[in-house]
Amino acid sequence: MYNASIKTEIINNIIFEMSGYVDNMTLDIMQKVIEKQLVAVNMEEITNLPAEIRTSTEEQNRYYISLMMIKKKNLRPETKAQYRDAIMRLTSVIEKPLNKMDEIDIDSYLDWYEKRNVAAGGKKNQASTCNNERRYLSAFFTWMRKEKFMSYNPVEATEPMKEVIKPIDYFRPAQIEQLREGCVSLRDRAIIEVLRSTGARVGEIPQINIDHVDWATGDIMIMSEKSYKYRLLYLDEVARYHLRKYLDSRTDDNEALFVWDKAPYNRLKKSGIRNAMKEVGKNMDCKVYPHKLRKTLGVNLKDKGTDIGIIQEVMGHANPTVTSRYYAQISPEAMRDVRRRTA
């Protein structure tokens, strides 16, 4: 165990120090070369190991955080940012080395996190928000344990907060019509119809190119944003009509499905899609966001009697419990319909 842990520490230190000079691909190659060279080396024979240079708590914590960001290369940038921000908040409240944290520290921090806005006149964070923070911390400390910086994950000893499952926020048919009326441009209408029909995550839309669309079937093959698996999106006839109308109006030569509405007509990112929908919401005087259209598709599928497994495939949920949790509940419209038929 000693032999392996020293080898791991040396590899980690080299990767950490070199991360500022070479790209991730080179780091991967470097790590494999070092591991290969260290296979036959008995680290117990080394009597004069380099002195520990990261002596302060701040330096130690910076090392752990940076090393995770380097080594967890398969994580999405947004996920990395969530982990990093949560850990940095933790270290700003609990001023001790991360590898010395225990469940009491985590409990104390999560209690602070729940009430962090109260002193400024705000409200407590919701249970779901606190549980998300707890999940980010747990992911980090699980990595710390696997890297042998700690013997256990202190977050596992803390209990998640009990969440109140709220009714799904989705658009009713009349609201969809209002949403359409709130569109002032062909692009906005096309965005609304594509999100409504496909139920895609907002982060999955920017990757789509015009030639990815099968206009005969309405199929679009994409790489799922979360599971990194290919899945099929479907554009119904209404969505295809308004998307084609938008594309025919464009004068640029960008291959992207959606672009800026002004020169230089760059590919529209998810922040641009959100902003476009906010503008539509202002015209309607209500809150409009991409995920609400995604949830609308899920509810519509459920109300039409679609099997929960099919809904999981359409929505691209890697975990079936996510689908069951959100779409097992019956919508008010479906409930009223059942009551009318059984009265």
C-alpha positions as a LaTeX table, in Angstrom:
\begin{tabular}{lrrr}
\hline
Residue & $x$ (\AA) & $y$ (\AA) & $z$ (\AA) \\
\hline
Met1 & 0.00 & 0.00 & 0.00 \\
Tyr2 & 2.86 & 2.35 & 0.91 \\
Asn3 & 4.63 & 1.54 & $-2.35$ \\
Ala4 & 1.50 & 2.27 & $-4.44$ \\
Ser5 & 0.58 & 5.46 & $-2.60$ \\
Ile6 & 4.04 & 6.97 & $-3.06$ \\
Lys7 & 3.97 & 6.16 & $-6.78$ \\
Thr8 & 0.54 & 7.76 & $-7.09$ \\
Glu9 & 1.72 & 10.85 & $-5.22$ \\
Ile10 & 4.73 & 11.26 & $-7.52$ \\
Ile11 & 2.56 & 10.87 & $-10.65$ \\
Asn12 & 0.01 & 13.34 & $-9.31$ \\
Asn13 & 2.69 & 15.90 & $-8.46$ \\
Ile14 & 4.25 & 15.67 & $-11.93$ \\
Ile15 & 0.88 & 15.95 & $-13.68$ \\
Phe16 & $-0.07$ & 18.90 & $-11.48$ \\
Glu17 & 3.19 & 20.76 & $-12.16$ \\
Met18 & 3.08 & 20.12 & $-15.92$ \\
Ser19 & $-0.60$ & 20.97 & $-16.41$ \\
Gly20 & 0.22 & 24.62 & $-16.99$ \\
Tyr21 & 2.63 & 23.84 & $-19.83$ \\
Val22 & 1.07 & 21.07 & $-21.93$ \\
Asp23 & $-2.40$ & 20.16 & $-23.19$ \\
Asn24 & $-4.61$ & 17.38 & $-21.83$ \\
Met25 & $-3.67$ & 14.88 & $-24.54$ \\
Thr26 & 0.02 & 15.31 & $-23.76$ \\
Leu27 & $-0.74$ & 14.96 & $-20.04$ \\
Asp28 & $-2.49$ & 11.64 & $-20.71$ \\
Ile29 & 0.50 & 10.34 & $-22.67$ \\
Met30 & 2.89 & 11.58 & $-20.00$ \\
Gln31 & 0.92 & 9.85 & $-17.24$ \\
Lys32 & 0.94 & 6.51 & $-19.10$ \\
Val33 & 4.70 & 6.75 & $-19.75$ \\
Ile34 & 5.44 & 7.53 & $-16.08$ \\
Glu35 & 3.17 & 4.70 & $-14.88$ \\
Lys36 & 4.93 & 2.27 & $-17.22$ \\
Gln37 & 8.36 & 3.33 & $-15.97$ \\
Leu38 & 7.32 & 3.04 & $-12.31$ \\
Val39 & 5.87 & $-0.48$ & $-12.57$ \\
Ala40 & 9.14 & $-2.21$ & $-11.66$ \\
Val41 & 10.32 & 0.42 & $-9.17$ \\
Asn42 & 10.13 & $-0.35$ & $-5.46$ \\
Met43 & 9.45 & 3.01 & $-3.85$ \\
Glu44 & 10.31 & 1.67 & $-0.40$ \\
Glu45 & 13.95 & 1.69 & $-1.48$ \\
Ile46 & 13.86 & 5.48 & $-1.73$ \\
Thr47 & 14.97 & 6.97 & 1.56 \\
Asn48 & 15.22 & 10.64 & 0.63 \\
Leu49 & 11.84 & 11.66 & $-0.76$ \\
Pro50 & 11.36 & 15.33 & $-1.71$ \\
Ala51 & 10.17 & 17.50 & 1.17 \\
Glu52 & 6.50 & 18.52 & 1.18 \\
Ile53 & 6.42 & 22.01 & $-0.27$ \\
Arg54 & 2.67 & 22.66 & 0.05 \\
Thr55 & 2.64 & 23.51 & 3.74 \\
Ser56 & $-0.21$ & 26.00 & 4.08 \\
Thr57 & $-3.86$ & 24.96 & 4.16 \\
Glu58 & $-4.63$ & 27.21 & 1.21 \\
Glu59 & $-1.84$ & 25.69 & $-0.90$ \\
Gln60 & $-2.85$ & 22.13 & $-0.03$ \\
Asn61 & $-6.48$ & 22.77 & $-0.92$ \\
Arg62 & $-5.55$ & 24.50 & $-4.16$ \\
Tyr63 & $-3.50$ & 21.43 & $-5.05$ \\
Tyr64 & $-6.38$ & 19.00 & $-4.44$ \\
Ile65 & $-8.90$ & 21.10 & $-6.35$ \\
Ser66 & $-6.58$ & 21.70 & $-9.30$ \\
Leu67 & $-5.57$ & 18.05 & $-9.47$ \\
Met68 & $-9.18$ & 16.92 & $-9.63$ \\
Met69 & $-9.91$ & 19.41 & $-12.42$ \\
Ile70 & $-6.93$ & 18.00 & $-14.35$ \\
Lys71 & $-7.60$ & 14.30 & $-13.79$ \\
Lys72 & $-11.40$ & 14.30 & $-14.21$ \\
Lys73 & $-11.05$ & 15.13 & $-17.88$ \\
Asn74 & $-14.28$ & 13.42 & $-18.94$ \\
Leu75 & $-16.46$ & 15.75 & $-16.90$ \\
Arg76 & $-18.33$ & 18.49 & $-18.74$ \\
Pro77 & $-16.91$ & 22.00 & $-18.11$ \\
Glu78 & $-20.18$ & 23.00 & $-16.40$ \\
Thr79 & $-19.94$ & 20.02 & $-14.03$ \\
Lys80 & $-16.31$ & 20.80 & $-13.23$ \\
Ala81 & $-17.30$ & 24.38 & $-12.43$ \\
Gln82 & $-20.07$ & 23.19 & $-10.10$ \\
Tyr83 & $-17.67$ & 20.90 & $-8.22$ \\
Arg84 & $-14.97$ & 23.55 & $-8.02$ \\
Asp85 & $-17.33$ & 26.28 & $-6.80$ \\
Ala86 & $-18.82$ & 24.01 & $-4.12$ \\
Ile87 & $-15.40$ & 22.98 & $-2.81$ \\
Met88 & $-14.14$ & 26.56 & $-2.79$ \\
Arg89 & $-17.21$ & 27.64 & $-0.82$ \\
Leu90 & $-16.52$ & 24.82 & 1.63 \\
Thr91 & $-12.89$ & 25.83 & 2.15 \\
Ser92 & $-13.87$ & 29.48 & 2.63 \\
Val93 & $-16.17$ & 28.49 & 5.51 \\
Ile94 & $-14.25$ & 25.54 & 7.00 \\
Glu95 & $-10.63$ & 26.64 & 7.04 \\
Lys96 & $-8.79$ & 23.34 & 7.22 \\
Pro97 & $-7.13$ & 21.00 & 4.71 \\
Leu98 & $-9.63$ & 19.11 & 2.58 \\
Asn99 & $-8.04$ & 15.76 & 3.43 \\
Lys100 & $-8.70$ & 16.47 & 7.13 \\
Met101 & $-12.40$ & 17.24 & 6.74 \\
Asp102 & $-14.86$ & 15.09 & 8.70 \\
Glu103 & $-18.64$ & 14.70 & 8.86 \\
Ile104 & $-18.94$ & 17.40 & 11.53 \\
Asp105 & $-17.26$ & 19.89 & 9.18 \\
Ile106 & $-19.59$ & 18.90 & 6.34 \\
Asp107 & $-22.68$ & 19.13 & 8.56 \\
Ser108 & $-21.61$ & 22.56 & 9.78 \\
Tyr109 & $-20.98$ & 23.78 & 6.25 \\
Leu110 & $-24.29$ & 22.49 & 4.87 \\
Asp111 & $-26.11$ & 24.19 & 7.75 \\
Trp112 & $-24.34$ & 27.45 & 6.82 \\
Tyr113 & $-25.13$ & 26.91 & 3.14 \\
Glu114 & $-28.83$ & 26.48 & 3.84 \\
Lys115 & $-28.95$ & 29.82 & 5.70 \\
Arg116 & $-26.31$ & 31.73 & 3.73 \\
Asn117 & $-28.77$ & 34.31 & 2.32 \\
Val118 & $-30.76$ & 34.90 & 5.50 \\
Ala119 & $-28.36$ & 37.47 & 7.00 \\
Ala120 & $-28.79$ & 39.66 & 3.92 \\
Gly121 & $-32.57$ & 39.52 & 4.20 \\
Gly122 & $-33.01$ & 36.60 & 1.82 \\
Lys123 & $-34.64$ & 33.21 & 2.25 \\
Lys124 & $-33.16$ & 29.86 & 3.15 \\
Asn125 & $-31.94$ & 27.76 & 0.25 \\
Gln126 & $-34.43$ & 25.10 & $-0.79$ \\
Ala127 & $-33.80$ & 21.47 & 0.13 \\
Ser128 & $-33.13$ & 20.61 & $-3.53$ \\
Thr129 & $-30.47$ & 23.36 & $-3.74$ \\
Cys130 & $-28.79$ & 22.13 & $-0.54$ \\
Asn131 & $-28.88$ & 18.53 & $-1.75$ \\
Asn132 & $-27.25$ & 19.57 & $-5.02$ \\
Glu133 & $-24.44$ & 21.19 & $-3.03$ \\
Arg134 & $-24.14$ & 18.04 & $-0.93$ \\
Arg135 & $-23.95$ & 15.94 & $-4.10$ \\
Tyr136 & $-21.13$ & 18.08 & $-5.53$ \\
Leu137 & $-19.17$ & 17.75 & $-2.29$ \\
Ser138 & $-19.76$ & 14.00 & $-2.17$ \\
Ala139 & $-18.46$ & 13.58 & $-5.73$ \\
Phe140 & $-15.30$ & 15.47 & $-4.80$ \\
Phe141 & $-14.64$ & 13.50 & $-1.61$ \\
Thr142 & $-15.35$ & 10.21 & $-3.38$ \\
Trp143 & $-12.57$ & 11.19 & $-5.78$ \\
Met144 & $-10.33$ & 12.08 & $-2.81$ \\
Arg145 & $-10.96$ & 8.61 & $-1.35$ \\
Lys146 & $-10.27$ & 6.84 & $-4.64$ \\
Glu147 & $-7.04$ & 8.81 & $-5.01$ \\
Lys148 & $-6.12$ & 7.66 & $-1.46$ \\
Phe149 & $-5.91$ & 11.19 & $-0.08$ \\
Met150 & $-8.56$ & 10.13 & 2.45 \\
Ser151 & $-9.75$ & 6.80 & 3.83 \\
Tyr152 & $-13.47$ & 7.65 & 3.60 \\
Asn153 & $-15.97$ & 10.13 & 2.19 \\
Pro154 & $-17.17$ & 12.37 & 5.07 \\
Val155 & $-20.27$ & 13.47 & 3.14 \\
Glu156 & $-21.70$ & 9.95 & 3.23 \\
Ala157 & $-22.22$ & 10.27 & 6.99 \\
Thr158 & $-24.52$ & 13.28 & 6.50 \\
Glu159 & $-28.20$ & 12.93 & 5.63 \\
Pro160 & $-29.68$ & 14.67 & 2.58 \\
Met161 & $-32.56$ & 17.02 & 3.26 \\
Lys162 & $-36.08$ & 15.82 & 2.59 \\
Glu163 & $-37.32$ & 17.41 & $-0.62$ \\
Val164 & $-40.86$ & 18.42 & $-1.42$ \\
Ile165 & $-41.67$ & 17.19 & $-4.91$ \\
Lys166 & $-43.42$ & 20.07 & $-6.60$ \\
Pro167 & $-45.84$ & 19.76 & $-9.51$ \\
Ile168 & $-44.10$ & 19.81 & $-12.87$ \\
Asp169 & $-43.90$ & 23.26 & $-14.41$ \\
Tyr170 & $-45.01$ & 22.89 & $-18.02$ \\
Phe171 & $-46.89$ & 24.75 & $-20.74$ \\
Arg172 & $-50.60$ & 24.09 & $-21.26$ \\
Pro173 & $-51.86$ & 24.04 & $-24.90$ \\
Ala174 & $-53.25$ & 27.59 & $-24.62$ \\
Gln175 & $-49.90$ & 28.79 & $-23.25$ \\
Ile176 & $-48.07$ & 27.21 & $-26.19$ \\
Glu177 & $-50.22$ & 29.31 & $-28.51$ \\
Gln178 & $-49.41$ & 32.43 & $-26.48$ \\
Leu179 & $-45.75$ & 31.48 & $-26.66$ \\
Arg180 & $-45.95$ & 31.34 & $-30.44$ \\
Glu181 & $-47.64$ & 34.72 & $-30.55$ \\
Gly182 & $-44.81$ & 36.16 & $-28.44$ \\
Cys183 & $-42.20$ & 35.33 & $-31.11$ \\
Val184 & $-41.13$ & 38.42 & $-33.07$ \\
Ser185 & $-38.66$ & 36.72 & $-35.42$ \\
Leu186 & $-38.56$ & 33.60 & $-37.57$ \\
Arg187 & $-35.57$ & 32.38 & $-35.57$ \\
Asp188 & $-37.37$ & 32.66 & $-32.23$ \\
Arg189 & $-40.37$ & 30.76 & $-33.58$ \\
Ala190 & $-38.09$ & 28.05 & $-34.98$ \\
Ile191 & $-36.28$ & 27.72 & $-31.63$ \\
Ile192 & $-39.59$ & 27.39 & $-29.78$ \\
Glu193 & $-40.90$ & 24.74 & $-32.18$ \\
Val194 & $-37.66$ & 22.72 & $-32.18$ \\
Leu195 & $-37.50$ & 22.64 & $-28.37$ \\
Arg196 & $-41.23$ & 21.86 & $-28.11$ \\
Ser197 & $-41.08$ & 18.98 & $-30.58$ \\
Thr198 & $-37.75$ & 17.41 & $-29.58$ \\
Gly199 & $-37.69$ & 17.97 & $-25.81$ \\
Ala200 & $-33.94$ & 18.46 & $-26.20$ \\
Arg201 & $-31.78$ & 19.93 & $-23.48$ \\
Val202 & $-30.75$ & 23.48 & $-24.28$ \\
Gly203 & $-27.10$ & 22.39 & $-24.38$ \\
Glu204 & $-27.86$ & 19.81 & $-27.07$ \\
Ile205 & $-29.19$ & 22.28 & $-29.64$ \\
Pro206 & $-25.98$ & 24.27 & $-30.44$ \\
Gln207 & $-24.17$ & 21.14 & $-31.70$ \\
Ile208 & $-26.75$ & 20.54 & $-34.44$ \\
Asn209 & $-25.86$ & 21.44 & $-38.02$ \\
Ile210 & $-28.35$ & 21.97 & $-40.84$ \\
Asp211 & $-27.27$ & 18.78 & $-42.61$ \\
His212 & $-27.97$ & 16.74 & $-39.46$ \\
Val213 & $-31.71$ & 17.11 & $-40.10$ \\
Asp214 & $-33.49$ & 14.38 & $-42.06$ \\
Trp215 & $-36.24$ & 16.48 & $-43.60$ \\
Ala216 & $-38.19$ & 13.44 & $-44.78$ \\
Thr217 & $-38.55$ & 11.86 & $-41.33$ \\
Gly218 & $-37.80$ & 14.76 & $-38.99$ \\
Asp219 & $-35.02$ & 12.74 & $-37.32$ \\
Ile220 & $-31.91$ & 14.38 & $-35.85$ \\
Met221 & $-29.14$ & 12.21 & $-34.39$ \\
Ile222 & $-27.29$ & 13.97 & $-31.55$ \\
Met223 & $-24.76$ & 13.21 & $-28.84$ \\
Ser224 & $-26.60$ & 13.36 & $-25.51$ \\
Glu225 & $-25.27$ & 16.16 & $-23.32$ \\
Lys226 & $-25.16$ & 14.07 & $-20.14$ \\
Ser227 & $-24.82$ & 10.39 & $-21.07$ \\
Tyr228 & $-22.43$ & 10.86 & $-24.04$ \\
Lys229 & $-24.58$ & 8.43 & $-26.02$ \\
Tyr230 & $-26.20$ & 9.05 & $-29.37$ \\
Arg231 & $-29.94$ & 9.51 & $-29.32$ \\
Leu232 & $-32.62$ & 10.47 & $-31.80$ \\
Leu233 & $-34.59$ & 13.71 & $-31.70$ \\
Tyr234 & $-37.79$ & 14.12 & $-33.66$ \\
Leu235 & $-39.15$ & 17.21 & $-35.43$ \\
Asp236 & $-42.86$ & 17.09 & $-36.15$ \\
Glu237 & $-44.31$ & 18.73 & $-39.26$ \\
Val238 & $-45.02$ & 22.04 & $-37.52$ \\
Ala239 & $-41.44$ & 22.24 & $-36.24$ \\
Arg240 & $-40.04$ & 21.33 & $-39.66$ \\
Tyr241 & $-42.17$ & 23.99 & $-41.35$ \\
His242 & $-41.01$ & 26.82 & $-39.11$ \\
Leu243 & $-37.39$ & 25.64 & $-39.08$ \\
Arg244 & $-37.35$ & 25.50 & $-42.89$ \\
Lys245 & $-38.94$ & 28.95 & $-43.04$ \\
Tyr246 & $-36.20$ & 30.34 & $-40.76$ \\
Leu247 & $-33.38$ & 28.64 & $-42.70$ \\
Asp248 & $-34.72$ & 29.92 & $-46.03$ \\
Ser249 & $-34.61$ & 33.47 & $-44.67$ \\
Arg250 & $-30.92$ & 33.28 & $-43.77$ \\
Thr251 & $-28.23$ & 34.81 & $-45.97$ \\
Asp252 & $-25.17$ & 33.43 & $-44.15$ \\
Asp253 & $-23.19$ & 30.31 & $-45.03$ \\
Asn254 & $-22.82$ & 28.97 & $-41.48$ \\
Glu255 & $-23.53$ & 25.24 & $-41.18$ \\
Ala256 & $-25.08$ & 25.65 & $-37.70$ \\
Leu257 & $-28.82$ & 25.12 & $-37.29$ \\
Phe258 & $-29.16$ & 28.37 & $-35.32$ \\
Val259 & $-26.93$ & 31.45 & $-35.61$ \\
Trp260 & $-26.77$ & 35.01 & $-34.34$ \\
Asp261 & $-29.41$ & 37.27 & $-35.85$ \\
Lys262 & $-26.70$ & 39.78 & $-36.82$ \\
Ala263 & $-23.27$ & 39.59 & $-38.47$ \\
Pro264 & $-20.91$ & 37.78 & $-38.08$ \\
Tyr265 & $-23.69$ & 35.13 & $-37.73$ \\
Asn266 & $-21.78$ & 32.84 & $-35.40$ \\
Arg267 & $-23.22$ & 29.58 & $-34.09$ \\
Leu268 & $-25.83$ & 30.30 & $-31.41$ \\
Lys269 & $-24.75$ & 28.94 & $-28.03$ \\
Lys270 & $-27.07$ & 27.84 & $-25.25$ \\
Ser271 & $-26.81$ & 31.25 & $-23.56$ \\
Gly272 & $-28.10$ & 32.78 & $-26.80$ \\
Ile273 & $-31.02$ & 30.34 & $-26.87$ \\
Arg274 & $-31.89$ & 31.21 & $-23.28$ \\
Asn275 & $-31.73$ & 34.93 & $-24.05$ \\
Ala276 & $-33.98$ & 34.50 & $-27.09$ \\
Met277 & $-36.56$ & 32.72 & $-24.95$ \\
Lys278 & $-36.35$ & 35.38 & $-22.26$ \\
Glu279 & $-37.28$ & 37.96 & $-24.87$ \\
Val280 & $-40.26$ & 35.86 & $-25.90$ \\
Gly281 & $-41.22$ & 35.65 & $-22.22$ \\
Lys282 & $-41.08$ & 39.42 & $-21.88$ \\
Asn283 & $-43.53$ & 39.74 & $-24.75$ \\
Met284 & $-45.83$ & 37.30 & $-22.94$ \\
Asp285 & $-45.20$ & 38.86 & $-19.52$ \\
Cys286 & $-44.29$ & 35.47 & $-18.05$ \\
Lys287 & $-41.24$ & 33.32 & $-17.32$ \\
Val288 & $-40.11$ & 31.26 & $-20.30$ \\
Tyr289 & $-37.09$ & 28.95 & $-20.21$ \\
Pro290 & $-35.94$ & 26.05 & $-22.44$ \\
His291 & $-36.31$ & 23.27 & $-19.85$ \\
Lys292 & $-40.00$ & 24.08 & $-19.44$ \\
Leu293 & $-40.58$ & 23.03 & $-23.05$ \\
Arg294 & $-38.65$ & 19.83 & $-22.36$ \\
Lys295 & $-40.88$ & 19.09 & $-19.38$ \\
Thr296 & $-43.94$ & 19.91 & $-21.50$ \\
Leu297 & $-43.04$ & 17.13 & $-23.94$ \\
Gly298 & $-42.54$ & 14.67 & $-21.07$ \\
Val299 & $-45.94$ & 15.49 & $-19.56$ \\
Asn300 & $-47.67$ & 15.25 & $-22.95$ \\
Leu301 & $-46.14$ & 11.83 & $-23.58$ \\
Lys302 & $-47.24$ & 10.63 & $-20.14$ \\
Asp303 & $-50.79$ & 11.95 & $-20.57$ \\
Lys304 & $-51.07$ & 10.10 & $-23.89$ \\
Gly305 & $-50.28$ & 6.81 & $-22.16$ \\
Thr306 & $-46.71$ & 6.42 & $-23.39$ \\
Asp307 & $-44.74$ & 3.75 & $-21.55$ \\
Ile308 & $-42.32$ & 5.19 & $-18.98$ \\
Gly309 & $-39.42$ & 3.36 & $-20.67$ \\
Ile310 & $-40.20$ & 5.06 & $-23.98$ \\
Ile311 & $-40.38$ & 8.43 & $-22.22$ \\
Gln312 & $-36.94$ & 7.72 & $-20.76$ \\
Glu313 & $-35.54$ & 7.08 & $-24.25$ \\
Val314 & $-37.18$ & 10.17 & $-25.75$ \\
Met315 & $-35.99$ & 12.42 & $-22.92$ \\
Gly316 & $-32.49$ & 10.91 & $-22.87$ \\
His317 & $-32.49$ & 10.09 & $-19.16$ \\
Ala318 & $-29.58$ & 7.80 & $-18.26$ \\
Asn319 & $-31.28$ & 6.84 & $-14.99$ \\
Pro320 & $-34.89$ & 5.54 & $-15.12$ \\
Thr321 & $-35.56$ & 6.84 & $-11.60$ \\
Val322 & $-35.28$ & 10.38 & $-12.94$ \\
Thr323 & $-38.04$ & 9.64 & $-15.45$ \\
Ser324 & $-40.20$ & 7.91 & $-12.85$ \\
Arg325 & $-39.77$ & 10.69 & $-10.33$ \\
Tyr326 & $-40.87$ & 13.48 & $-12.63$ \\
Tyr327 & $-43.30$ & 11.82 & $-15.00$ \\
Ala328 & $-45.04$ & 9.23 & $-12.83$ \\
Gln329 & $-47.27$ & 11.97 & $-11.42$ \\
Ile330 & $-50.44$ & 12.69 & $-13.34$ \\
Ser331 & $-51.08$ & 16.15 & $-14.75$ \\
Pro332 & $-54.14$ & 18.18 & $-13.63$ \\
Glu333 & $-55.61$ & 17.90 & $-17.14$ \\
Ala334 & $-55.31$ & 14.11 & $-17.13$ \\
Met335 & $-56.71$ & 13.94 & $-13.61$ \\
Arg336 & $-59.76$ & 15.99 & $-14.61$ \\
Asp337 & $-60.26$ & 13.79 & $-17.66$ \\
Val338 & $-60.22$ & 10.64 & $-15.51$ \\
Arg339 & $-62.70$ & 12.16 & $-13.07$ \\
Arg340 & $-65.04$ & 13.19 & $-15.89$ \\
Arg341 & $-64.98$ & 9.69 & $-17.37$ \\
Thr342 & $-65.57$ & 7.99 & $-14.02$ \\
Ala343 & $-68.17$ & 10.40 & $-12.63$ \\
\hline
\end{tabular}
